[in-house]
Amino acid sequence: MKKLFVLICMLLCFCAACGKNVSEYAETVSNNGGTVLQVGDYIYFYTPNTEYDGTSYTGHTLYKMRLDGSEKIELLDNHSPHKLYYVDGYIYTEKMDESDYSYDILRISVETSAVESFIHGSLNYVDVDKNEIFYNDNDDFWKTDLDGKNKTKLCSSEYSYLGIDDNSIYFEAPRNEASSAAVLASVSRDDFSLKTIASIPDKELDYEYEHAKNHIVSFGICDDRIILSVGYYEGTGHFFSGRLVGVNKDGTQMCFYEYEIDSFEIIGDWIYVNYDGCLRLSPDFENIEYWGDEADYLYASHNENLYYRYNPAIESSENYIYDLRQRNSDSGDVVTLFQGETAPKFEDSYSTGYSAVETVGDYVYFYLSVLGYNEGIDSWRGHECYYAYYRVRKDGSGLEILYELFEDEKL
């Protein structure tokens, strides 16, 4: 009996050492659906693994690492970073096969780190929500269970995926040939019925480029209202001309706000845009607040804070060294997360840029680029001198470099 008791105790200790159960992991998931994800005591994130080809880094590695920076484990190589979703003990993502540009949907065990491929095809717009996976394959839109079974076609290739909520999947529907209106549609998650929600009329402007048709560019949901950016792109510079549209999910109470930016951010019950400075609007566009002119470019945040770049030397047209700042949407308190002047210096560097700014738990993760320009050699964008992946606490402390690559010789 004593031996049996000792054996049971050893077994319990072993199970405790193996890790948390699924329900415990679910309580500590942060930034689900982002390109960096926290599950329990670990973070999952991508870093480049190839040199810059003049446009982008064409190879990336997905890592698993403890929050304290220890136990960094390589999980898989991928062409580019993809969204990471946690559901019931697994992380779901997608991976491109560069030989034929097809994709696999993968799931990674949080316990063993084992990687399993279970859906393959010409995939696009992969989204994981609750116990279902949604994706394009061979131009049609499908839904499956988390194991790839019970595959159901939701609509044809003529419908462009926009987003999802608890009850519906949203699409831009094919337009009527006699109309230039953009059409918003949805498919019920219960009975898979397809319906048209609203037709968004054209601004009726004279556009030089026939191919740049009026369409839905950005999609979001704010306080149970659908928010859209609808308009045209013109020319090689991709100048956008359009407006912000708000509409109820049943198609009623459509309203418009004229502005010339094709993206917006939603935090809580407010919509944030850049238009002669930073504005925030209520979902019905009745309340508009001016947040000042220092927010030069907005980044998604997925929580209570707004992230943006700021040029401390804004009066100097020759200076493009931006800081990364955080502003609390309730208190208005501002924290500088990274000072552009502290970035590595290079002979021909002229600008700092940020991308993939994401909040995960107590940290903000972001990529920093230092761009250089050689007259007569570089395109208008210049070239990358330095590329790094950072994280910093929301209070501005504890800045860490998770990855860095020097393309030019540092001064």
Secondary structure, 3 states (H helix, E strand, C coil): CHHHHHHHHHHHHHHHHHCCCHHHHHCCEECCCCCEEEECCEEEEEEECCCECCCCECCEEEEEEECCCCCCEEEEEECCCCCCEEECCEEEEEEEECCCCEEEEEEEECCCCCEEEEEEECEEEEEEECCEEEEEECCEEEEEECCCCCCEEEECCCCEEEEECCCEEEEEECCCCCCCCEEEEEEECCCCCEEEEEEECCCCCCCCCCCCCCEEEEEEEECCEEEEEEEEEECCCCEEEEEEEEEECCCCCCEEEEECCCCCEEECCEEEEECCCEEEECCCCCCEEECCCCCCEEECCCCCEEEEEECCCCCCCCCECCEEEEEECCCCCEEEEECHHHCCCECCEEEEEEEEEEEECCEEEEEEEEEECCCCCCCCCCEEEEEEEEEEECCCCCCEEEEEEECCCEC
